[in-house]
Amino acid sequence: CDLTGWWENDLGSKMLVDKIDSQGNFSGVYHTAVSSTQKPIEPSPLVGSQHLDKDGLCTFGFTVNWKFSDSTAVFVGQCFGEDGREEVLQTSWMLREKVDSQHNDWKATR
């Protein structure tokens, strides 16, 4: 699976993955279509790595540090696209928002 290029999810968010190096490391930009912040949404940088498998069913992970909010998201997933079908990324994510104290840590992650 080649992660380079543009990808779009069901909600309309898009990401651009730049060239992947020989170790599977990559960078790019994430354009989210959804946010709970009141600030204008801005494209945000992403960095990640891909497990390079010969069977094409690679796993990967990347981090996005949102430029428009005090939060960071991590995504993990796998690429599917056997038998000449369109490649699809199946992912899960976790978002960490900044809270004002350690006491409020319980509400920082979703």
C-alpha positions as CSV (number, residue, x, y, z in Angstrom):
1,C,0.0,0.0,0.0
2,D,1.4,3.4,-1.0
3,L,0.2,6.0,1.5
4,T,1.6,8.9,-0.6
5,G,-0.9,11.3,-2.0
6,W,-4.4,12.6,-1.0
7,W,-6.8,10.7,1.2
8,E,-10.3,11.7,2.3
9,N,-12.6,10.2,5.0
10,D,-16.3,9.9,5.3
11,L,-16.7,13.3,7.1
12,G,-14.8,15.2,4.4
13,S,-11.4,15.5,6.2
14,K,-8.4,15.2,3.9
15,M,-4.7,14.5,4.3
16,L,-1.8,14.7,2.1
17,V,1.1,12.3,2.7
18,D,4.4,13.3,1.2
19,K,7.1,10.9,0.2
20,I,7.7,7.9,2.5
21,D,11.4,7.2,3.2
22,S,13.1,3.8,3.0
23,Q,12.3,3.3,6.8
24,G,8.6,4.0,6.4
25,N,8.7,7.5,7.9
26,F,6.5,10.2,6.4
27,S,5.1,13.6,6.9
28,G,2.3,15.7,5.5
29,V,-0.7,17.9,6.2
30,Y,-4.1,17.1,7.6
31,H,-7.2,19.2,6.7
32,T,-9.9,18.4,9.2
33,A,-13.5,19.0,8.3
34,V,-14.8,18.8,11.9
35,S,-13.8,20.6,15.1
36,S,-15.4,21.6,18.4
37,T,-13.2,24.7,18.8
38,Q,-14.6,28.1,18.1
39,K,-11.4,29.1,16.2
40,P,-11.1,28.9,12.4
41,I,-9.9,25.5,11.2
42,E,-6.4,25.5,9.7
43,P,-4.4,22.7,8.0
44,S,-2.1,21.0,10.5
45,P,1.2,19.1,10.1
46,L,1.3,15.3,10.5
47,V,4.2,12.9,11.0
48,G,4.1,9.2,11.1
49,S,5.5,5.8,10.1
50,Q,4.4,2.9,8.1
51,H,5.3,-0.7,8.5
52,L,6.5,-1.8,5.1
53,D,5.2,-5.3,4.3
54,K,5.6,-7.1,1.0
55,D,2.0,-8.3,1.1
56,G,0.7,-4.7,0.8
57,L,-1.4,-4.9,4.0
58,C,0.7,-2.3,5.9
59,T,0.0,-0.9,9.3
60,F,0.7,2.8,10.0
61,G,0.4,5.5,12.6
62,F,0.7,9.3,12.6
63,T,0.3,12.3,14.9
64,V,-1.4,15.6,14.1
65,N,-0.7,18.6,16.2
66,W,-3.6,20.9,15.5
67,K,-2.5,24.5,14.8
68,F,-5.9,26.0,15.7
69,S,-6.4,24.3,19.1
70,D,-4.5,23.1,22.1
71,S,-4.9,19.4,21.2
72,T,-3.0,16.5,19.5
73,A,-4.5,13.5,17.8
74,V,-3.0,10.1,17.0
75,F,-4.2,7.8,14.3
76,V,-3.4,4.1,13.8
77,G,-4.6,2.0,11.0
78,Q,-4.1,-0.5,8.2
79,C,-4.3,-0.2,4.5
80,F,-6.5,-2.6,2.5
81,G,-6.7,-2.9,-1.3
82,E,-6.3,-6.5,-2.4
83,D,-7.2,-7.9,-5.8
84,G,-6.9,-4.6,-7.6
85,R,-9.6,-2.9,-5.6
86,E,-9.2,0.7,-4.5
87,E,-7.0,1.2,-1.5
88,V,-8.8,2.0,1.7
89,L,-7.4,3.1,5.1
90,Q,-9.1,1.8,8.2
91,T,-8.2,3.9,11.2
92,S,-8.9,4.6,14.8
93,W,-8.0,7.8,16.6
94,M,-7.5,9.3,20.0
95,L,-7.6,13.0,20.7
96,R,-5.9,14.7,23.7
97,E,-7.0,18.2,24.7
98,K,-5.3,20.5,27.1
99,V,-7.0,20.8,30.5
100,D,-6.4,23.4,33.2
101,S,-5.2,21.0,36.0
102,Q,-4.2,17.4,36.7
103,H,-7.5,17.0,38.6
104,N,-9.4,17.5,35.3
105,D,-7.2,15.0,33.4
106,W,-10.1,12.6,33.2
107,K,-11.8,14.7,30.6
108,A,-8.8,15.4,28.4
109,T,-8.8,12.3,26.2
110,R,-11.5,11.0,23.8
